[in-house]
Amino acid sequence: MKTIMKKIFPLFIFCLLSTNVALANPIKAIALKEASYTKNDLKYVCSQLAKGCEGESGDVGIYTDDNQNFYLIDGAQQIVLLEKPPSYKVKMIWDFEGYQHTSVEPESATDANIGSSIYPAFYPLSSDKKAIAMIKKEFENYSGGGRTYEIADFIELKDNGSYSVALKSIPFYMSEMIRACFSEEEYHHNPHCHDESMSVLLIKFHDDKMPYYRWELRYTDTIWDAGVSEKMKRIKKQKPIFVVPYQQESQKK
């Protein structure tokens, strides 16, 4: 099992600040916050859409950015730009129904352990272009543990309602927990009864005065071995990876 663990590329994405602290206006991703809305607001927006919404709870919600723009995100189906409340009228629709994710599904995958969703954030591609992350999620349950793995396609949203894939199959999140205690005595005396791992990815955006920003992906892995206390967690920082939208080639630092 430890061999398998070493082969897994554990990742979790936190997208955030700029590459150059000297910049007056740092380049950063924009996290969308859930807006204040009612069930009737949601029904009203969904009634304006040709195919409605997948549902009126769960993955469907209305969000806002730092500039008070409002968006409905409907699972992995669509993003809708809205007029400001109280009207919440539809201004633009990006329709992802039938989108084929670029990540190849594992042979063991079934419909039951794979799902997709749009992550509520905008990622800068250039000074005037932005992308969203279409996430493919894979779940695997173990006896006493499990694994969650997510892969992102970063998709540019264009002003006319169309879209294009800017970056393909970027590992987005992974966490794994494997049971290591099997008796009542072990559970009572072992300070930690699982092998656990996860990683955080910090994205920095470099403006090289080219058509698209260069993305720097820095991964920090956290490993908590079974049998040791939480203060014995190990932190490992990987070498940065550089990718360019629509080029997707790694570059040396």
Secondary structure as GFF3:
##gff-version 3
##sequence-region A 1 253
A	DSSP	alpha_helix	2	7	.	.	.	ID=ss1
A	DSSP	beta_strand	13	15	.	.	.	ID=ss2
A	DSSP	beta_strand	30	31	.	.	.	ID=ss3
A	DSSP	beta_strand	33	34	.	.	.	ID=ss4
A	DSSP	alpha_helix	39	47	.	.	.	ID=ss5
A	DSSP	beta_strand	60	64	.	.	.	ID=ss6
A	DSSP	beta_strand	70	74	.	.	.	ID=ss7
A	DSSP	beta_strand	78	82	.	.	.	ID=ss8
A	DSSP	beta_strand	90	95	.	.	.	ID=ss9
A	DSSP	three_ten_helix	111	113	.	.	.	ID=ss10
A	DSSP	beta_strand	114	126	.	.	.	ID=ss11
A	DSSP	beta_strand	129	142	.	.	.	ID=ss12
A	DSSP	beta_strand	145	157	.	.	.	ID=ss13
A	DSSP	beta_strand	163	179	.	.	.	ID=ss14
A	DSSP	alpha_helix	184	189	.	.	.	ID=ss15
A	DSSP	beta_strand	194	206	.	.	.	ID=ss16
A	DSSP	beta_strand	214	224	.	.	.	ID=ss17
A	DSSP	three_ten_helix	230	232	.	.	.	ID=ss18
A	DSSP	beta_strand	234	237	.	.	.	ID=ss19
A	DSSP	beta_strand	241	243	.	.	.	ID=ss20
###
